[in-house]
Amino acid sequence: MIVAITLEQRKPAIYLLLPYQISDFEGIFRAMDGLLVTIRLLDPPLYELILEGELHHIVRELTSETGINEEEIFSRIEKLSEVNPMLGYRGCRLGISSYLELTEMQVRAIFEAVISMSNHDIKGLPEIMVPLELKHQVSLIRNVAVKVFSETGSSLSYKVGTMIEVPRATLIANEIVEEVEFFLFGTNDLTQMTFGYNRDDFGKFLPIYLATDIIYASCYLASMSQKSPDQLFGGDRWTKCAGRTNLSFGVQL
């Protein structure tokens, strides 16, 4: 799937995952019968999906399995390489730049699983959460819903939302609210991007920050000064959000 160069190569590989995804979601909806289920679309950094090991061995293995020659695979690897994977091909960028069918497959699996479970008197209530770039993916999700409903002769209630996890998202909240039915606040990444802290390295200089009163608490979340959240979450841009009675909010710690 990852090294596929053309749509004809990639789409069949992605849709091999569809029955597994449907089965996974059926299990979730069965366990959560009648309760809201928030599903974050696939968004790990791309390198987490790639085989580990010696590069030449991996390339030979991929050549054998896919029929793509080694030169093309090396070229594909070079194009997908990243300096900073955590800010690269992650979030729904996988479903925008190179793997549009990935989002389509995942969303189809969600809807088909809900419909399948409804035939067993199990009620699935999906909330589909789009990480990062929103508008493009919301349109895609709505289109897939129309296709699935038309094919199955069924319909279902679902919500589409996003996670506020980069500072820019807080600054354009009045625009984002036009596209979604719910918000989740990703305090982890939001803290990191607001202050330039890396949660994995923060503990190394935390004692110095505490000793010099740069921050006032050892808790990573509490290390946010009061002023910055007020600036990010205050102002007129949130007024439209507050006026939406059907808009729900949540926090991811």
Secondary structure, DSSP 8 states (H G I E B T S, - for coil): --S--SHHHHHHHHHTTHHHHHHHHHHHHHHTTTSEEEEE-----GGGGS--S-HHHHHHHHHHHH---HHHHHHHHHHH--SSGGGSS-GGGIIIII-HHHHHHHHHHHHHHHHHHHTTT---EEEEEE-S--HHHHHHHHHHHHHHHHHHT-----EEEEEE-SHHHHHTHHHHTTT-SEEEEEHHHHHHHHHT--TTTHHHHHHHHHHTTSSS-SSTTTTS-SHHHHHHH-SGGGHHHHT-TT-EEEEE-
